[in-house]
Amino acid sequence: TATDALTAYDAPTTIVATGSHWLAPRASLILELKTADEALAAIDDALSKNPDSSLLHQTRGAILESAHPDQAIPAYERALQLDPDNKQAQSALARLRPPKP
């Protein structure tokens, strides 16, 4: 279950992992199990440890989309600054930005 997965992420033997490939899915699980604010706190904590992670900024954008859509665009833009090939951030920005006339 998602609860078991979150418990595994938080286990002492796993906590040593600090890479964005571990922290982003953890924040997504928190969003599924708890609230957007708790997930946002988790991703912000992860970003304090790894501020140059495109994946973490993209995940922050996804969390913000559900709670504060107007704040998601800067997170996705930062993800693209760090990795211009980030397809998920590109797709999200295309969806969130109004079409240009």
PyMOL commands that set and color helices and strands:
alter all, ss='L'
color gray80, all
select helices_A, chain A and resi 2-10+20-33+36-49+54-67+69-82+87-96
alter helices_A, ss='H'
color red, helices_A
deselect
rebuild
show_as cartoon
